[in-house]
């Protein structure tokens, strides 16, 4: 995945994870800046018929051009660097780290790079129209 292909998240691309589902290879990756006062991190996805590519970004199929499937919200700040796992029942989960949004906001107010405490999170993933979707349960 080339950098600068996503509007807000691909200055830096890292944390790649490849998963296989229903005959397709899915490349999950994180982008932009994971840490510090200007953290801006999210999980994106691309898919291919072959593990070696070429991969098509989800954003290439969307009107808004976004490949993001997991981004900051009112609870979590800078989520990313994920893995995809399956339990014994076949459920699919995304495991990732994030920062409590209130801790990030407090640190920014103090103008310090203090919000380094990342929490491990896990959320279910479902596939719709051939693409993964994170189902936030909190």
C-alpha positions as CSV (number, residue, x, y, z in Angstrom):
1,X,0.0,0.0,0.0
2,X,1.7,3.2,-1.0
3,X,1.8,6.1,1.4
4,X,-0.3,9.3,0.7
5,X,-3.2,7.3,-0.8
6,X,-5.6,7.9,2.0
7,X,-6.7,11.4,2.9
8,X,-5.9,11.4,6.6
9,X,-4.0,8.3,7.5
10,X,-1.1,7.3,5.3
11,X,1.8,9.5,6.0
12,X,3.1,6.4,7.6
13,X,1.8,2.9,7.0
14,X,2.7,0.1,9.4
15,X,1.4,-2.8,11.5
16,X,0.4,-5.0,8.5
17,X,-1.6,-8.1,9.2
18,X,-2.9,-10.5,6.4
19,X,-5.9,-12.7,6.9
20,X,-7.7,-15.1,4.6
21,X,-11.5,-15.1,4.4
22,X,-13.9,-16.6,1.8
23,X,-11.2,-17.0,-0.9
24,X,-9.7,-13.5,-0.5
25,X,-6.6,-12.1,1.3
26,X,-7.2,-9.1,3.5
27,X,-4.4,-6.8,4.4
28,X,-5.2,-4.8,7.5
29,X,-2.8,-2.0,8.2
30,X,-2.5,1.1,10.4
31,X,-1.6,4.6,9.3
32,X,-0.3,8.0,10.1
33,X,1.0,8.9,13.6
34,X,0.3,6.6,16.5
35,X,1.6,8.7,19.3
36,X,2.1,12.1,20.7
37,X,0.1,15.3,20.8
38,X,-0.6,15.1,17.1
39,X,-1.6,11.4,17.1
40,X,-3.9,10.4,14.2
41,X,-4.1,6.7,13.8
42,X,-6.6,4.3,12.3
43,X,-7.0,0.8,10.8
44,X,-7.5,0.4,7.1
45,X,-8.0,-2.6,4.8
46,X,-7.3,-3.8,1.3
47,X,-8.0,-7.2,-0.4
48,X,-6.6,-9.4,-3.1
49,X,-7.2,-12.7,-4.8
50,X,-3.5,-13.6,-4.2
51,X,-1.5,-13.2,-1.0
52,X,1.2,-11.3,-3.0
53,X,-1.3,-8.9,-4.5
54,X,-2.1,-6.7,-6.1
55,X,-4.3,-5.4,-3.3
56,X,-7.3,-3.1,-3.8
57,X,-7.9,-0.6,-1.0
58,X,-11.4,-0.5,0.4
59,X,-11.4,3.2,-0.4
60,X,-11.2,2.4,-4.1
61,X,-14.7,1.0,-3.8
62,X,-16.2,3.8,-1.8
63,X,-17.5,7.2,-2.8
64,X,-15.6,8.9,0.1
65,X,-12.3,7.1,-0.9
66,X,-11.8,6.0,2.7
67,X,-10.3,2.5,3.5
68,X,-10.7,3.1,7.3
69,X,-12.6,0.5,9.2
70,X,-11.6,1.6,12.7
71,X,-11.0,5.2,13.7
72,X,-11.0,7.5,16.8
73,X,-14.4,8.1,18.3
74,X,-15.8,9.5,21.5
75,X,-14.3,6.7,23.6
76,X,-11.0,5.8,22.0
77,X,-8.2,7.9,20.5
78,X,-5.7,6.7,17.9
79,X,-6.8,3.0,17.6
80,X,-4.5,0.8,15.5
81,X,-1.8,-1.8,15.1
82,X,-4.2,-4.7,14.9
83,X,-4.4,-8.4,14.6
84,X,-7.3,-10.5,13.4
85,X,-8.2,-13.7,15.3
86,X,-10.8,-16.3,15.3
87,X,-12.3,-18.1,18.3
88,X,-13.3,-21.8,18.5
89,X,-16.8,-20.9,17.3
90,X,-15.5,-19.2,14.2
91,X,-16.2,-15.7,15.4
92,X,-13.8,-13.1,14.0
93,X,-12.2,-10.4,16.2
94,X,-10.0,-7.4,15.7
95,X,-7.5,-6.9,18.5
96,X,-5.9,-3.5,18.7
97,X,-4.5,-0.8,21.0
98,X,-6.0,2.6,21.6
99,X,-5.8,5.5,24.1
100,X,-8.7,6.6,26.3
101,X,-10.0,9.7,24.7
102,X,-10.3,11.6,28.0
103,X,-6.6,10.9,28.8
104,X,-5.5,12.1,25.3
105,X,-7.6,15.3,25.7
106,X,-6.1,16.0,29.2
107,X,-2.6,15.5,27.9
108,X,-3.2,17.9,25.0
109,X,-4.5,20.6,27.4
110,X,-1.2,20.3,29.3
111,X,0.7,20.4,26.0
112,X,2.7,17.3,26.9
113,X,3.2,14.1,25.2
114,X,2.0,12.0,28.2
115,X,-0.8,9.8,26.8
116,X,1.3,6.8,26.2
117,X,-0.9,4.3,28.1
118,X,-2.4,2.2,25.4
119,X,-5.2,-0.2,26.2
120,X,-5.7,-3.5,24.4
121,X,-9.2,-3.6,22.9
122,X,-11.1,-6.4,21.1
123,X,-14.2,-6.0,18.9
124,X,-16.1,-8.3,16.6
125,X,-15.6,-8.2,12.9
126,X,-18.3,-9.2,10.3
127,X,-18.0,-9.3,6.5
128,X,-20.5,-7.4,4.5
129,X,-20.3,-7.2,0.7
130,X,-16.9,-8.8,0.7
131,X,-15.3,-6.4,3.2
132,X,-14.7,-6.5,6.9
133,X,-16.7,-4.3,9.3
134,X,-15.9,-3.7,12.9
135,X,-18.9,-3.9,15.1
136,X,-18.3,-1.7,18.1
137,X,-20.0,-3.2,21.2
138,X,-19.2,-0.6,23.9
